[in-house]
């Protein structure tokens, strides 16, 4: 791991991203999850990728296609290996104890978009079993509106033995070790990563933050809140 970190530091940004993308693919493969991608992801230029949140592995499912600079809670950077991989792509961490936190995050998002990067966002603020979408926090949509950055919703739909399932959801007071054990010991876990149509931002002032939040929420809910069988 030490040699990987040292070698990673000498690479340019493009090659660093490719290293993390390949590591993400390897990590997901090691869990045995069968992935099906649907829709057309935005692979070039700035975009705000907005997904429902089920598990810690969501980040890596999305990074298999294109590296995203995620907005994430600070605790993640302390997770073994996973924390390093998340931090290595320029994740923007939320300091919930700071009153200045949201303004700092908005500044970092603007800087990231100006470089032509994709930002990944889980605006529910927590994970669910994957059968519904919780109300979305709207505060982090401001920058996309002001900079006229396109927004692409992404639905993550997990299955177990062919049925929609919350079996591997990382929810409640479950530890990451326990969740990882459930994932590795469960056969026939699958996930559909569905990229929904991109929403191009209109001229400034024509769309409110709440209107955008409501639109994205409904798009995700239409995909996620489907008939399911919970097999935990």
Secondary structure, 3 states (H helix, E strand, C coil): CHHHHHHHHCCCHHHHHHHHHHHHHHHHHHHCCEEEEECCCCCCCCEEEEECCCCCCHHHHHHCCCCEEEEEEHHHHHCCCHHHHHHHCCCEEECCCCCCHHHHHHHHHHHHHHCCCEEEECCCCCCCCCCCCCCCCCHHHHHHHHCCCCEEEEEEEEEECCEECCCCCCCCCCCHHHHHHHHHHCCCEEEEEEEEEEECCCCCCCCCHHHHHHHHHHHHHHHHCCCCCCCC
